[in-house]
Amino acid sequence: MSDLILHHYPNSPFAEKIRLAFGLKNLAWRSCDVSPVMPKPELQALTGGYRRVPVLQIGADIYCDTLLICEVLEALQPTPSLYPQGQTGLARTLAQWADGTLFPTAMAYNFSPAGGAEFARLNPDLDLRAFGADRAAMRGGAPRMFPGDATAAYKSYLRRIATMLENSPFVLGDQVSVADLAIYHPLWFTRRLPAVADVLATNAAILPWMDRVAALGHGKRNSAELSRAESLEIARQATPDMASTRDVFQDEHGIPLGTEVTITAESFGLEVTSGTLVAATRTRFTLRREHELTGTVHVHFPRIGFVLKKAEA
Ligand SMILES: N[C@@H](CCC(=O)N[C@@H](CS)C(=O)NCC(=O)O)C(=O)O
């Protein structure tokens, strides 16, 4: 099998979720750095348009969104599992709450004036004005939560998380799960900003649990960073895995396989990926695409969180 390549940047909370999944499963992987703001020409050559981070590349297969990346890693290395037996629905649903609700609340808190100033101090090379404009564009002009609202909600969520940890080391019991990783990553960002990190200490259970999750580590990360050009060349030399195209076709849109389609995230980063629909399984879509820098690739998305449409003629 080709190497696992994670396209990411150090400060990305969602990437931290996947780096920890590598740690849980003790997987070997290679790192390819992505810019935190647009333009991202190499990443978009691979994905066809999707610009969020992280993205997992395995040869000529490109996996978008951590929901799907976790499922791919689970299939490659089933133990230790991200989805403890008997709790798979709960683990996925709690992770979805964390990614969809806890994360934006925590980030609005993290970038409240004190946290934002500290982030700027810790990242002197980042053009903060460009960063703010980039994220505002990603939200499609929708405002971030107001700091006061975000702070109050974040404190409530932290109390709830602490309650889950009253009698067990991890949120669902004795075994770590995808729910821990999803709840952890926004808090990890808070912890990296000492000016606002005190909030994590207001519930005694939170920091020891964070230490347990952090102890999973990042797996076997190859110390040699892969250049963006090398990652494109790896895709060009590889052929896509046909496995997903042999899965049962589930048509919910009246769009047959072989149709030219577009896929867009439901929110936050609406860059469009277009290509030929070659698989639509119970849980994911696969598009075949050609690009001069990558040759033929398959770009995979989870169904949840994404919008499939016929390409306009
Ligand atoms: N639902 C996506 C969310 C990913 C996401 O929002 N990532 C952030 C970084 S943590 C991002 O892409 N920010 C904009 C960017 O880096 O271009 C996932 O699970 O992968």
Ligand as a Chemical Component Dictionary entry (heavy atoms), coordinates in Angstrom:
data_LIG
# 
_chem_comp.id                   LIG 
_chem_comp.type                 NON-POLYMER 
_chem_comp.pdbx_formal_charge   0 
_chem_comp.three_letter_code    LIG 
# 
loop_
_chem_comp_atom.comp_id 
_chem_comp_atom.atom_id 
_chem_comp_atom.alt_atom_id 
_chem_comp_atom.type_symbol 
_chem_comp_atom.charge 
_chem_comp_atom.model_Cartn_x 
_chem_comp_atom.model_Cartn_y 
_chem_comp_atom.model_Cartn_z 
_chem_comp_atom.pdbx_ordinal 
LIG N1  N1  N 0 -15.612 19.030 8.780  1  
LIG C1  C1  C 0 -14.219 19.237 8.464  2  
LIG C2  C2  C 0 -13.745 20.522 9.142  3  
LIG C3  C3  C 0 -12.304 20.857 8.792  4  
LIG C4  C4  C 0 -11.946 22.287 9.152  5  
LIG O1  O1  O 0 -12.814 23.149 9.374  6  
LIG N2  N2  N 0 -10.662 22.530 9.198  7  
LIG C5  C5  C 0 -10.167 23.876 9.414  8  
LIG C6  C6  C 0 -8.796  23.803 10.060 9  
LIG S1  S1  S 0 -8.848  23.065 11.658 10 
LIG C7  C7  C 0 -9.971  24.542 8.090  11 
LIG O2  O2  O 0 -9.982  23.894 7.074  12 
LIG N3  N3  N 0 -9.779  25.857 8.106  13 
LIG C8  C8  C 0 -9.552  26.563 6.882  14 
LIG C9  C9  C 0 -8.319  26.203 6.177  15 
LIG O3  O3  O 0 -7.378  25.690 6.787  16 
LIG O4  O4  O 0 -8.256  26.425 4.983  17 
LIG C10 C10 C 0 -13.431 18.019 8.912  18 
LIG O5  O5  O 0 -13.912 17.266 9.768  19 
LIG O6  O6  O 0 -12.369 17.778 8.343  20 
# 
loop_
_chem_comp_bond.comp_id 
_chem_comp_bond.atom_id_1 
_chem_comp_bond.atom_id_2 
_chem_comp_bond.value_order 
_chem_comp_bond.pdbx_ordinal 
LIG N1  C1  SING 1  
LIG C1  C2  SING 2  
LIG C1  C10 SING 3  
LIG C2  C3  SING 4  
LIG C3  C4  SING 5  
LIG C4  O1  DOUB 6  
LIG C4  N2  SING 7  
LIG N2  C5  SING 8  
LIG C5  C6  SING 9  
LIG C5  C7  SING 10 
LIG C6  S1  SING 11 
LIG C7  O2  DOUB 12 
LIG C7  N3  SING 13 
LIG N3  C8  SING 14 
LIG C8  C9  SING 15 
LIG C9  O3  DOUB 16 
LIG C9  O4  SING 17 
LIG C10 O5  DOUB 18 
LIG C10 O6  SING 19 
# 
